[in-house]
Amino acid sequence: MPVVLSICVVIVTIAIAAIAAATVRSSNRLVKSLEELKRLTEDVGQLVDQARHAVEASQQVIGSAREVVQPLRRVAQRFEGVGNRAASLSEAVLAELERPVFNAVAFTRGVRSGAAYFFDRLNVRFKHSRESADGRVSP
């Protein structure tokens, strides 16, 4: 039995050595994983800081925009008021001037038409009065 016992001891020793080697190899991988995790947490920390700065900058921009928007709204309201008053004024001017201008234009057209008819009739009359009885035009 001592031979069987020696073989068992050798097998157990080899198994323990294999387990030790696997444990060392696993611990090395664990150390590498922990180092990678440490680098990753540092990178995430830097990204969080950058995100925090970006959020602060955007809050400042939004605050500045809010300060600018109110005066712009007031200016737009003033322009709206001026536009409404200009529209009212143009409506009033148009209401007051439209009829007299229309009448003046109609009168002018009437005078022009009447004058054209008058001169046409004068031209026909002078043309007929120049003709002699035998059909010749006198000089």
Contacts in CASP RR format, 6 or more apart in sequence:
PFRMAT RR
TARGET T0000
AUTHOR 0000-0000-0000
METHOD contacts of the structure
MODEL  1
MPVVLSICVVIVTIAIAAIAAATVRSSNRLVKSLEELKRLTEDVGQLVDQ
ARHAVEASQQVIGSAREVVQPLRRVAQRFEGVGNRAASLSEAVLAELERP
VFNAVAFTRGVRSGAAYFFDRLNVRFKHSRESADGRVSP
130 137 0 8 1.000
130 138 0 8 1.000
131 137 0 8 1.000
131 138 0 8 1.000
132 138 0 8 1.000
END
